[in-house]
Amino acid sequence: MGGQRETDDGAGADAALLRAVAQGDAAAMTALYDRHAGWLHARLARRCADPELVREVLQDTFVTVWRSAAGHRGQEAGGWLWTIAARRLVDARRAQERTARVAGPLPEPEARGRYESAAAPSAEDRVLAGLEYGDVGTALDRISPELREVLRATVVDGLSTREAARLLGIPEGTVKSRARRARAELREALDQLHPSPLGGTA
């Protein structure tokens, strides 16, 4: 088991770990957690200001992986894990909002503060939403898919080069080169959305 963890690099290793998890191998589950929990936590924290909720969602994600590893169909493990985590985060926020509605007005300031992050997006959430859904989001949709996923991971989700490489299953050098190309393509796409007013008026 220790030898497996020393040699397991890349997508093939993740697939092997998931097959072992599907057979109930707790050591493989620990190895999978060690490989992916860091970037998953960082990505969830970018989308949720409540650290307790992030920890809860991360735990739920790996509980789900333990129960449903047999359902992994060979797709890239990082993307599969993030799909589970994102769904768990949506479910957790909905549950939090339902609880806040049922509780009604909360007279105690500390109790009120507990639910504010679910009801009102933080300034960072609004900026990230603009990146994903405003003009930049439209421009992102116009660039190459492999470049777009690097930009989303490094800019929208704020992952480090190493975390993005782990998520996307590509070398760190490829992350860096794709990030450079992605920024150039993004600038070009934004220029097409908003042509310069200096360009052809007499």
Summary of the structure (lengths in Angstrom):
residues: 202
radius of gyration: 20.1
end to end distance: 72.6
largest distance: 72.6
contacts: 561
relative contact order: 0.10
helix: 79%
strand: 0%
